């Protein structure tokens, strides 16, 4: 997929407004939120590789109901045109289960089949950063929007 992934914390009112937007509006809103100081986590291009490491399958085939898949690609997909990007939401009440599943992961035991040690270390760092971000979102009572563009 090779596209950049980003997670942004949003409050309930913002999420409700975003649910009514098209892809262009969503991206513009996310950019404004980040510029305005909203907490975000930039996973760059490693979201796909992290999904594979955690689930064994491509992020283009999210595993419904799997909290490790949902940790990477979100839970609820926004219906937008494919060319506008990919946007999902993980609601506040879903974060605890995802965090619990992530805390159970022994990164050293993951099947990253022949991945260079440098990439494995980068994935482990992104995993830790994402787990920390989700913990902060849970503590702040926020939802998380994941976008790929």
C-alpha positions in Angstrom: 0.0 0.0 0.0 2.9 2.4 0.7 0.7 5.2 1.9 1.1 7.3 5.0 -0.9 6.4 8.1 -1.9 8.7 10.9 -4.0 8.5 14.1 -5.7 11.6 15.5 -7.6 11.9 18.8 -11.1 13.5 18.5 -13.9 14.4 20.9 -17.5 13.2 20.5 -18.8 16.4 18.8 -15.9 16.3 16.3 -16.5 12.6 15.5 -20.2 13.2 15.0 -19.5 16.0 12.5 -16.8 13.9 10.7 -19.3 11.0 10.2 -21.2 13.2 7.8 -18.2 14.3 5.7 -16.8 13.1 2.5 -13.1 12.1 2.1 -11.8 15.5 1.1 -13.6 17.1 4.0 -12.3 14.4 6.4 -8.7 15.0 5.3 -9.0 18.7 5.6 -10.6 18.4 9.1 -7.8 16.1 10.3 -5.1 18.5 9.0 -6.8 21.4 10.8 -7.1 19.4 14.0 -3.4 18.5 14.0 -2.4 22.1 13.1 -4.7 23.2 16.0 -2.8 21.0 18.5 -4.9 17.8 18.6 -2.9 14.8 19.7 -1.8 12.6 16.9 0.5 9.7 16.1 2.2 9.4 12.7 3.0 5.8 11.8 4.2 6.8 8.3 4.3 3.8 6.0 4.8 1.1 8.7 1.1 0.5 9.4 0.9 -2.2 6.7 4.0 -4.1 8.0 2.8 -3.7 11.6 -0.6 -5.2 10.6 1.1 -8.2 8.9 3.4 -8.7 12.0 0.4 -8.7 14.4 -2.1 -10.7 12.3 -0.3 -12.5 9.6 -2.4 -10.9 6.9 -2.3 -7.7 4.8 -4.1 -4.6 6.2 -6.1 -4.6 2.9 -7.9 -7.5 4.5 -8.7 -6.3 8.1 -9.7 -9.1 10.5 -13.1 -8.1 11.8 -13.3 -8.5 15.6 -9.5 -9.0 16.0 -8.4 -6.3 18.4 -4.8 -6.4 17.0 -6.1 -5.8 13.5 -8.3 -3.1 14.8 -5.4 -1.6 16.7 -3.7 -0.9 13.3 -6.6 -0.2 10.9 -9.4 0.9 13.2 -12.8 -0.5 13.8 -15.5 1.5 11.9 -14.7 2.4 8.3 -15.9 5.7 6.9 -17.7 5.3 3.6 -15.7 7.5 1.2 -14.5 7.2 -2.4 -11.4 5.0 -2.6 -9.4 7.8 -4.2 -10.1 10.1 -1.2 -8.2 7.8 1.1 -9.1 5.4 3.9 -10.6 6.6 7.2 -11.7 4.6 10.2 -12.8 5.4 13.8 -12.1 3.5 17.0 -14.5 4.7 19.6 -13.5 5.5 23.2 -15.3 2.4 24.6 -13.4 0.1 22.2 -10.0 1.3 23.2 -9.7 -0.7 26.4 -10.1 -4.1 24.7 -7.5 -3.1 22.0 -5.0 -1.9 24.6 -5.5 -5.1 26.6 -4.8 -7.2 23.5 -1.8 -5.1 22.6 -0.4 -5.5 26.1 -0.5 -9.3 25.7 1.8 -9.2 22.6 5.3 -10.5 23.0 6.9 -8.7 20.1 9.9 -11.1 20.1 7.5 -14.0 19.3 5.8 -12.4 16.4 6.3 -14.0 13.0 7.9 -11.3 11.0 9.5 -14.0 8.7 12.9 -13.0 7.5 12.4 -9.2 8.2 15.6 -7.4 8.6 16.4 -6.7 12.3 16.3 -2.9 11.6 12.7 -3.2 10.3 11.8 -5.4 13.3 13.1 -2.8 15.7 11.2 0.0 13.8 8.0 -2.1 14.0 8.5 -2.7 17.7 9.0 1.1 18.2 5.8 1.9 16.3 3.9 -0.7 18.2 5.0 0.8 21.5 4.2 4.3 20.3 0.8 3.3 19.1 0.0 1.5 22.4 1.1 4.7 24.3 -1.1 6.8 22.1 -4.1 4.6 22.7 -3.5 4.8 26.4 -3.5 8.6 26.3 -6.7 8.6 24.2 -8.4 6.3 26.7 -7.4 8.5 29.6 -8.5 11.6 27.8 -11.9 10.2 26.9 -11.2 10.6 23.2 -12.0 8.6 20.0 -9.3 7.8 17.5 -9.5 8.5 13.8 -7.1 6.5 11.5 -6.4 7.8 8.1 -4.3 6.7 5.1 -3.5 9.0 2.3 
